[in-house]
Amino acid sequence: MNRLTLLSIASCLLLTRCDTLSQIATTGGTGGSTSPSSTSSTPVSSGEAASGIKQALSQGLDRSIKSLAVQDGFLGNAAVKILMPPEAQKVESALRGIGLGSLCDNLIQSLNRAAESAVSEAAPVFVSSLSQLTIRDATNILLSGQQDAATDFFKRTTTSELAKRFSPIVEGALGKHNVAKYWNTLVTRYNQIPLVNQKIETDLNKYVTQKAIDGLFHQVAQEELKIRNNLGGARTTPLLQKVFGYADKQKSSL
């Protein structure tokens, strides 16, 4: 069973365990209709809010993983593409200036390939984070004016664990994609340039791990924005239509 299937199954189990508590709305019941035309006026219970937020996060995470954990998922996406570490950019500039741009390109490609390999292993961490979401968290996220409130919650609750899980995966991927070879060659050639006397010491594993996490959260935030604004019909289930339709109504009444 692959990681994405695990995420989908576990998320469904989490959704069914949500308790229906007090109404967010001050009048009316939970509402039986879930059609798109009636969702914006249907009161939403706290349990439904929690389920809706979990479903939105699960959907966003699933799509984010699928978009990044493929060849060129990072390399072909300008918003998350991993470039040279800041302290090594002078190395890149110098080497490109003497006709060694292909060496830099090989290293950049290998860094992105390592991140693409790591992201596919993130699902178990996501499932754990979804289980930590409380009714109060969900209500605050749903009615927050912050467009990436759900992503922000997820970032706070998973970054540390993601770093632990990603680090060994990235380390293995760096070896698989010959990053050390490209890096050592690049630094060696740079140090051979006359008048260069400052060594570059970068922890590439730590750097790529953090960039992979940053790229993942960027994509999740984009997916959350789509659901909050229903861009391209992103509210693909009756629950998402009902819960976020209710949130739309609350925002418009302010």
C-alpha positions as CSV (number, residue, x, y, z in Angstrom):
1,M,0.0,0.0,0.0
2,N,1.6,3.3,-1.0
3,R,1.9,6.4,1.1
4,L,-0.9,8.4,-0.7
5,T,-3.4,5.5,-0.2
6,L,-2.4,5.4,3.5
7,L,-3.1,9.1,3.7
8,S,-6.5,8.8,2.1
9,I,-7.6,5.8,4.2
10,A,-6.4,7.3,7.5
11,S,-8.0,10.7,6.8
12,C,-11.3,9.0,6.2
13,L,-11.1,7.2,9.5
14,L,-10.3,10.4,11.2
15,L,-13.2,12.2,9.7
16,T,-15.7,9.5,10.9
17,R,-14.4,9.9,14.5
18,C,-15.2,13.6,14.8
19,D,-17.8,14.3,17.5
20,T,-20.7,16.6,16.8
21,L,-20.7,19.2,19.4
22,S,-22.4,22.6,19.9
23,Q,-23.6,24.6,16.9
24,I,-21.3,27.3,15.5
25,A,-24.4,29.0,14.3
26,T,-26.7,30.4,17.1
27,T,-29.9,29.3,15.3
28,G,-31.0,26.2,13.4
29,G,-29.8,22.6,13.3
30,T,-27.1,20.9,11.4
31,G,-29.1,21.0,8.2
32,G,-29.8,18.0,6.0
33,S,-29.2,19.5,2.6
34,T,-25.7,19.5,1.2
35,S,-26.4,20.7,-2.3
36,P,-24.1,23.6,-3.6
37,S,-27.1,25.9,-3.8
38,S,-28.1,25.6,-0.2
39,T,-24.8,25.1,1.6
40,S,-24.0,28.8,2.2
41,S,-27.2,29.3,4.3
42,T,-27.0,26.0,6.2
43,P,-25.8,26.2,9.8
44,V,-22.7,24.1,10.5
45,S,-21.9,22.2,13.7
46,S,-18.5,22.2,15.3
47,G,-18.1,18.5,14.4
48,E,-18.8,19.3,10.7
49,A,-16.4,22.2,10.8
50,A,-13.6,19.9,12.1
51,S,-14.5,17.2,9.5
52,G,-14.5,19.9,6.8
53,I,-11.1,21.3,7.7
54,K,-9.6,17.8,8.0
55,Q,-11.1,16.9,4.6
56,A,-9.7,20.2,3.1
57,L,-6.3,19.5,4.5
58,S,-6.3,15.9,3.4
59,Q,-7.3,16.9,-0.1
60,G,-4.7,19.7,-0.2
61,L,-1.9,17.4,1.1
62,D,-2.8,14.6,-1.3
63,R,-2.7,17.0,-4.3
64,S,0.5,18.7,-3.1
65,I,2.3,15.4,-2.7
66,K,1.2,14.2,-6.1
67,S,2.4,17.4,-7.7
68,L,5.8,17.5,-6.1
69,A,6.7,13.8,-5.8
70,V,7.3,13.4,-9.5
71,Q,10.1,14.2,-11.9
72,D,10.4,17.9,-12.2
73,G,7.8,18.4,-9.4
74,F,10.4,20.8,-7.8
75,L,12.7,21.5,-10.7
76,G,9.9,22.5,-13.0
77,N,8.0,24.6,-10.5
78,A,9.6,28.1,-10.2
79,A,7.8,28.7,-6.9
80,V,9.5,25.8,-5.1
81,K,12.6,25.0,-7.3
82,I,15.7,24.6,-5.1
83,L,18.5,26.8,-6.1
84,M,22.1,27.0,-4.9
85,P,22.4,27.6,-1.1
86,P,22.7,31.4,-0.6
87,E,26.3,31.1,0.6
88,A,27.2,29.1,-2.5
89,Q,25.7,31.5,-5.1
90,K,29.0,33.3,-5.5
91,V,30.4,29.9,-6.5
92,E,27.7,29.5,-9.1
93,S,28.3,33.0,-10.4
94,A,32.0,32.5,-10.7
95,L,31.7,29.1,-12.4
96,R,29.1,30.2,-14.9
97,G,31.4,33.1,-15.7
98,I,34.2,30.8,-16.8
99,G,31.9,28.5,-18.8
100,L,31.1,25.8,-16.2
101,G,27.4,26.4,-16.1
102,S,26.6,22.8,-16.9
103,L,28.3,21.8,-13.7
104,C,26.0,24.1,-11.7
105,D,23.0,22.9,-13.6
106,N,23.8,19.2,-12.7
107,L,24.0,20.1,-9.0
108,I,20.8,22.1,-9.0
109,Q,19.0,19.2,-10.8
110,S,20.3,16.7,-8.3
111,L,19.2,18.8,-5.3
112,N,15.7,19.0,-6.7
113,R,15.6,15.3,-7.5
114,A,16.4,14.6,-3.9
115,A,13.5,16.7,-2.7
116,E,11.1,15.1,-5.1
117,S,12.1,11.7,-3.7
118,A,11.6,12.8,-0.1
119,V,8.2,14.3,-0.4
120,S,6.5,11.1,-1.3
121,E,7.4,9.8,2.2
122,A,5.5,12.5,4.0
123,A,2.0,10.9,4.3
124,P,2.4,9.3,7.7
125,V,3.4,12.6,9.3
126,F,0.4,14.3,7.7
127,V,-2.0,11.6,9.1
128,S,-0.5,12.2,12.6
129,S,-1.0,15.9,12.3
130,L,-4.6,15.6,11.2
131,S,-5.4,13.5,14.3
132,Q,-4.2,16.5,16.5
133,L,-6.7,18.9,15.1
134,T,-9.2,19.8,17.8
135,I,-12.8,21.1,17.4
136,R,-11.6,24.5,18.6
137,D,-8.7,24.5,16.1
138,A,-11.0,23.7,13.3
139,T,-13.5,26.4,14.2
140,N,-10.8,29.0,14.4
141,I,-9.3,27.9,11.1
142,L,-12.6,27.9,9.3
143,L,-13.7,31.4,10.4
144,S,-10.2,32.9,10.3
145,G,-9.6,35.7,7.8
146,Q,-6.2,34.2,7.2
147,Q,-6.2,32.5,3.8
148,D,-3.6,30.0,4.9
149,A,-4.8,29.4,8.4
150,A,-5.1,25.6,8.0
151,T,-1.7,25.4,6.4
152,D,-0.2,27.5,9.2
153,F,-1.7,25.0,11.8
154,F,-0.2,22.2,9.8
155,K,3.1,23.9,9.6
156,R,3.3,24.4,13.4
157,T,2.4,20.8,14.2
158,T,4.5,18.9,11.6
159,T,7.7,20.9,10.8
160,S,9.8,19.2,13.4
161,E,8.6,15.7,12.6
162,L,8.8,16.3,8.9
163,A,12.5,17.3,9.3
164,K,13.2,14.1,11.2
165,R,11.5,12.0,8.6
166,F,12.8,13.8,5.6
167,S,16.5,14.0,6.7
168,P,17.5,10.4,6.2
169,I,15.4,10.2,3.0
170,V,17.1,13.2,1.6
171,E,20.5,11.9,2.6
172,G,19.8,8.7,0.7
173,A,18.4,10.6,-2.3
174,L,21.4,12.9,-2.3
175,G,23.6,9.8,-2.7
176,K,21.4,8.3,-5.3
177,H,21.5,11.4,-7.4
178,N,25.3,11.9,-7.0
179,V,25.0,15.3,-5.2
180,A,28.2,14.8,-3.3
181,K,30.1,14.1,-6.5
182,Y,28.7,17.2,-8.2
183,W,29.2,19.3,-5.1
184,N,32.8,18.3,-4.5
185,T,33.6,18.8,-8.2
186,L,31.9,22.2,-8.1
187,V,33.8,23.4,-5.0
188,T,37.1,22.0,-6.2
189,R,36.8,23.8,-9.5
190,Y,35.8,27.0,-7.7
191,N,38.8,26.7,-5.3
192,Q,41.1,26.4,-8.4
193,I,40.1,29.9,-9.5
194,P,42.9,32.3,-8.8
195,L,42.5,34.6,-5.8
196,V,39.7,32.4,-4.3
197,N,40.6,31.8,-0.6
198,Q,37.2,31.4,1.2
199,K,36.0,27.8,1.6
200,I,32.3,27.1,1.2
201,E,30.9,24.8,3.8
202,T,27.2,23.9,3.4
203,D,25.2,21.1,5.0
204,L,23.4,20.1,1.8
205,N,21.2,17.5,3.6
206,K,19.9,20.1,6.0
207,Y,19.4,22.6,3.3
208,V,17.5,20.3,0.9
209,T,15.4,18.9,3.8
210,Q,14.2,22.4,4.7
211,K,13.6,23.4,1.1
212,A,11.6,20.3,0.5
213,I,9.4,21.1,3.6
214,D,9.1,24.8,2.5
215,G,8.0,23.7,-1.0
216,L,5.5,21.3,0.4
217,F,3.9,23.9,2.6
218,H,3.8,26.4,-0.3
219,Q,1.8,23.9,-2.4
220,V,-0.5,23.1,0.5
221,A,-1.2,26.8,1.0
222,Q,-2.1,27.1,-2.7
223,E,-4.5,24.2,-2.4
224,E,-6.1,25.8,0.7
225,L,-6.6,29.0,-1.1
226,K,-8.4,27.2,-3.9
227,I,-10.8,25.6,-1.5
228,R,-11.4,28.8,0.5
229,N,-12.2,30.7,-2.8
230,N,-13.7,27.7,-4.6
231,L,-11.3,28.3,-7.5
232,G,-12.0,25.8,-10.3
233,G,-14.7,24.1,-8.3
234,A,-12.2,23.0,-5.6
235,R,-14.9,22.2,-3.1
236,T,-15.4,18.8,-4.6
237,T,-17.6,17.2,-1.8
238,P,-20.9,18.1,-0.2
239,L,-19.1,18.6,3.1
240,L,-16.6,21.1,1.7
241,Q,-19.4,22.9,0.0
242,K,-21.4,23.1,3.2
243,V,-18.6,24.0,5.6
244,F,-16.8,26.6,3.4
245,G,-20.1,27.9,2.1
246,Y,-21.0,28.7,5.7
247,A,-17.7,30.4,6.2
248,D,-18.3,32.5,3.1
249,K,-21.6,33.6,4.6
250,Q,-20.0,34.6,7.9
251,K,-17.3,36.6,6.1
252,S,-19.9,38.5,4.0
253,S,-21.9,39.4,7.1
254,L,-19.0,41.2,8.8
